[in-house]
Amino acid sequence: ASVLAMMNEYKSAAKYWEKYLESDPQNLEGTTSLMLAYLHRGEYVKAVGAIRSHVAVDTNQVTMYMMLGDYFRTQQKPFDAENAYQQVAALGKGIQNPSERIKNIIAAAQKRIDSR
């Protein structure tokens, strides 16, 4: 799947990652790769769906939504980016005793929201 993605064959790569995630649905690397394949194909709803269906832990969702927001920001999609950053902030409020890394991600998302 990774080789296919490097060759910009995102449709085929997504099929392999989908199959892989059937056996290991909580695999963060596989979910990230699937999300990025969907994003490269313009399938934003599927990208968000991959996060929701394969990432159960809130801290992983914070990381994934931050990546999604950053992707949208680089693609000049400010409203989609802001929605993703708002998800980071909302999820962050529900995490008890977040690590420093998660605190930094939440703060960065809030900063990006505030800068609009």
VOPAGU-2260 file (C-alpha; in pm, 1 decimal, decimal comma):
REM VOPAGU-2260
SITE   aa  ch    i         X         Y         Z
SITE  ALA   A    0       0,0       0,0       0,0
SITE  SER   A    1     282,1     241,8      82,3
SITE  VAL   A    2     448,2     178,8    -253,0
SITE  LEU   A    3     120,4     240,8    -432,9
SITE  ALA   A    4      76,3     568,4    -244,4
SITE  MET   A    5     428,2     678,4    -341,7
SITE  MET   A    6     325,7     618,3    -703,6
SITE  ASN   A    7      14,0     833,7    -648,3
SITE  GLU   A    8    -209,7     526,7    -681,4
SITE  TYR   A    9    -425,0     630,2    -387,8
SITE  LYS   A   10    -735,7     436,0    -487,1
SITE  SER   A   11    -548,9     105,2    -488,6
SITE  ALA   A   12    -351,6     197,1    -176,7
SITE  ALA   A   13    -674,3     277,1       9,3
SITE  LYS   A   14    -812,6     -68,3     -71,0
SITE  TYR   A   15    -505,8    -234,7      81,4
SITE  TRP   A   16    -518,3     -17,1     393,1
SITE  GLU   A   17    -891,0     -84,4     430,8
SITE  LYS   A   18    -823,5    -457,7     414,8
SITE  TYR   A   19    -535,0    -426,9     662,5
SITE  LEU   A   20    -749,8    -233,4     908,6
SITE  GLU   A   21   -1007,9    -511,3     905,4
SITE  SER   A   22    -753,2    -722,9    1094,5
SITE  ASP   A   23    -609,3    -440,7    1308,7
SITE  PRO   A   24    -874,0    -165,4    1330,6
SITE  GLN   A   25    -692,2      41,7    1593,9
SITE  ASN   A   26    -361,8      65,6    1404,4
SITE  LEU   A   27    -278,3     436,4    1401,6
SITE  GLU   A   28     -26,2     416,5    1116,0
SITE  GLY   A   29    -270,2     229,5     893,0
SITE  THR   A   30    -550,9     470,1     977,7
SITE  THR   A   31    -327,0     770,3     907,7
SITE  SER   A   32    -224,6     625,3     572,5
SITE  LEU   A   33    -585,0     548,6     480,3
SITE  MET   A   34    -692,9     899,1     580,3
SITE  LEU   A   35    -418,9    1054,9     366,8
SITE  ALA   A   36    -509,6     835,4      68,8
SITE  TYR   A   37    -870,1     954,2      96,1
SITE  LEU   A   38    -756,1    1315,9     126,5
SITE  HIS   A   39    -538,5    1292,1    -183,7
SITE  ARG   A   40    -844,7    1166,8    -370,8
SITE  GLY   A   41   -1061,2    1450,8    -239,1
SITE  GLU   A   42   -1275,8    1214,3     -32,0
SITE  TYR   A   43   -1294,2    1426,7     281,2
SITE  VAL   A   44   -1597,9    1253,7     430,0
SITE  LYS   A   45   -1424,9     916,7     403,3
SITE  ALA   A   46   -1109,5    1064,3     559,4
SITE  VAL   A   47   -1303,3    1183,8     863,2
SITE  GLY   A   48   -1489,1     851,7     871,3
SITE  ALA   A   49   -1158,1     666,9     888,7
SITE  ILE   A   50   -1067,1     865,6    1197,1
SITE  ARG   A   51   -1399,7     801,5    1364,7
SITE  SER   A   52   -1421,6     432,4    1289,9
SITE  HIS   A   53   -1061,2     326,6    1346,7
SITE  VAL   A   54    -931,1     559,1    1615,8
SITE  ALA   A   55   -1099,0     499,4    1949,1
SITE  VAL   A   56    -866,3     673,5    2192,3
SITE  ASP   A   57    -929,3    1046,1    2230,4
SITE  THR   A   58    -559,6    1134,3    2232,3
SITE  ASN   A   59    -514,2     959,4    1897,5
SITE  GLN   A   60    -817,2    1143,9    1762,0
SITE  VAL   A   61    -661,2    1472,9    1872,0
SITE  THR   A   62    -347,7    1386,8    1675,2
SITE  MET   A   63    -544,3    1275,1    1368,7
SITE  TYR   A   64    -768,4    1582,2    1361,0
SITE  MET   A   65    -462,5    1806,1    1395,5
SITE  MET   A   66    -305,7    1630,2    1096,0
SITE  LEU   A   67    -632,2    1669,7     906,4
SITE  GLY   A   68    -645,1    2041,7     988,4
SITE  ASP   A   69    -285,2    2090,0     879,5
SITE  TYR   A   70    -355,8    1906,7     553,9
SITE  PHE   A   71    -656,2    2127,9     479,0
SITE  ARG   A   72    -453,6    2437,4     565,7
SITE  THR   A   73    -180,8    2343,6     315,6
SITE  GLN   A   74    -451,0    2275,2      55,4
SITE  GLN   A   75    -590,6    2628,4     101,8
SITE  LYS   A   76    -914,9    2503,0     259,9
SITE  PRO   A   77    -937,0    2732,0     563,6
SITE  PHE   A   78   -1293,4    2643,0     667,1
SITE  ASP   A   79   -1223,5    2270,5     662,2
SITE  ALA   A   80    -900,4    2331,3     852,1
SITE  GLU   A   81   -1079,6    2535,0    1116,2
SITE  ASN   A   82   -1343,1    2262,6    1159,4
SITE  ALA   A   83   -1067,7    2006,1    1219,4
SITE  TYR   A   84    -890,2    2235,6    1466,9
SITE  GLN   A   85   -1220,3    2288,2    1650,1
SITE  GLN   A   86   -1250,3    1910,5    1681,8
SITE  VAL   A   87    -902,9    1906,3    1838,3
SITE  ALA   A   88   -1008,4    2169,8    2090,6
SITE  ALA   A   89   -1337,5    1993,8    2168,6
SITE  LEU   A   90   -1173,6    1654,1    2213,7
SITE  GLY   A   91    -899,8    1810,8    2423,0
SITE  LYS   A   92   -1153,7    1936,2    2676,3
SITE  GLY   A   93   -1256,7    1578,2    2748,4
SITE  ILE   A   94    -909,0    1439,7    2811,1
SITE  GLN   A   95    -814,4    1409,7    3175,4
SITE  ASN   A   96    -444,8    1459,2    3252,2
SITE  PRO   A   97    -323,8    1504,1    2893,0
SITE  SER   A   98      44,2    1454,4    2817,8
SITE  GLU   A   99     263,1    1752,5    2728,2
SITE  ARG   A  100     251,8    1648,5    2362,8
SITE  ILE   A  101    -128,0    1650,1    2361,4
SITE  LYS   A  102    -135,2    1982,8    2548,7
SITE  ASN   A  103      93,6    2129,2    2281,4
SITE  ILE   A  104    -125,2    1996,7    1999,3
SITE  ILE   A  105    -438,5    2139,5    2160,9
SITE  ALA   A  106    -268,6    2475,2    2217,5
SITE  ALA   A  107    -147,2    2486,8    1855,8
SITE  ALA   A  108    -498,4    2409,9    1728,5
SITE  GLN   A  109    -647,0    2680,5    1949,1
SITE  LYS   A  110    -385,5    2927,6    1825,1
SITE  ARG   A  111    -477,9    2849,3    1463,8
SITE  ILE   A  112    -847,3    2896,6    1542,9
SITE  ASP   A  113    -780,1    3227,8    1714,6
SITE  SER   A  114    -565,3    3356,3    1427,7
SITE  ARG   A  115    -857,5    3350,8    1181,4
